[in-house]
Amino acid sequence: MTRDTVAERRNRVRASVYSVRLSDDEIAAIQRLADAAGVPSSTLVRSWIVEQITHMSPGRARVDPAVREAIHSEVRAAVREALQDAA
């Protein structure tokens, strides 16, 4: 690419930035979880938000409640552990 070339992502909807306030401990916990997952922290947080939007949307695909609870329990435990490590 030359200096005058602009990179373009085809078939992508233009995204907006949404800011939230988090404590230093919360940010550190998110960063540790993202590092463990091998993804950027913003990608991890975005995936959580999209998951909740999907989960709370009418007509969403049904997931076995036991499976959903197992996943949520794992995530809650990981966040608690990361917050304790930060303390």
C-alpha positions in Angstrom: 0.0 0.0 0.0 1.2 3.4 -0.8 1.0 6.4 1.5 -2.1 7.6 -0.4 -3.9 4.3 -0.3 -6.8 3.9 2.1 -7.5 0.5 3.5 -11.1 -0.5 3.1 -13.1 -3.4 4.7 -15.7 -4.6 2.4 -19.2 -5.8 3.5 -18.6 -4.3 7.0 -21.2 -2.1 8.6 -19.7 1.1 10.0 -19.4 0.6 13.8 -19.8 3.2 16.5 -17.7 3.6 19.7 -19.6 3.2 23.0 -17.8 4.3 26.2 -18.3 2.8 29.6 -16.8 3.6 33.0 -14.9 0.8 34.7 -12.7 0.7 37.7 -9.0 -0.1 37.4 -9.6 -3.5 38.9 -12.3 -4.2 36.4 -10.1 -3.2 33.5 -7.3 -5.3 34.8 -9.6 -8.3 35.3 -10.9 -7.9 31.7 -7.3 -7.7 30.4 -6.3 -10.9 32.2 -9.3 -12.7 30.8 -8.6 -11.4 27.3 -5.0 -12.4 27.6 -6.0 -15.9 28.7 -8.4 -16.2 25.8 -5.8 -14.9 23.3 -8.0 -12.0 22.1 -7.9 -8.2 22.5 -9.8 -6.9 25.5 -12.2 -4.9 23.3 -13.0 -8.0 21.3 -13.8 -9.9 24.6 -16.0 -7.2 25.9 -17.8 -6.7 22.6 -18.5 -10.5 22.4 -20.1 -10.3 25.9 -22.3 -7.4 24.9 -23.4 -9.1 21.6 -24.1 -12.3 23.5 -26.4 -10.5 25.9 -28.2 -8.6 23.1 -28.8 -12.0 21.4 -29.8 -13.6 24.7 -32.3 -10.8 25.5 -33.7 -10.4 22.0 -37.2 -11.8 21.3 -37.3 -14.9 19.1 -33.7 -15.8 19.8 -32.6 -19.4 19.4 -33.1 -21.5 22.5 -30.1 -22.9 24.3 -30.5 -25.6 26.9 -30.8 -23.8 30.2 -28.4 -26.2 31.9 -25.8 -25.4 29.2 -26.4 -21.7 29.5 -26.0 -21.8 33.3 -22.8 -23.9 33.0 -21.3 -21.3 30.7 -22.4 -18.4 32.8 -21.1 -20.0 36.0 -17.7 -20.5 34.3 -17.6 -16.9 33.2 -18.7 -15.6 36.6 -16.0 -17.7 38.3 -13.3 -16.5 36.0 -14.2 -12.9 36.5 -14.3 -13.4 40.3 -10.9 -15.0 40.2 -9.5 -12.3 38.1 -10.9 -9.6 40.4 -9.4 -11.4 43.5 -6.1 -11.7 41.8 -6.2 -7.9 41.2 -6.8 -7.1 44.9 
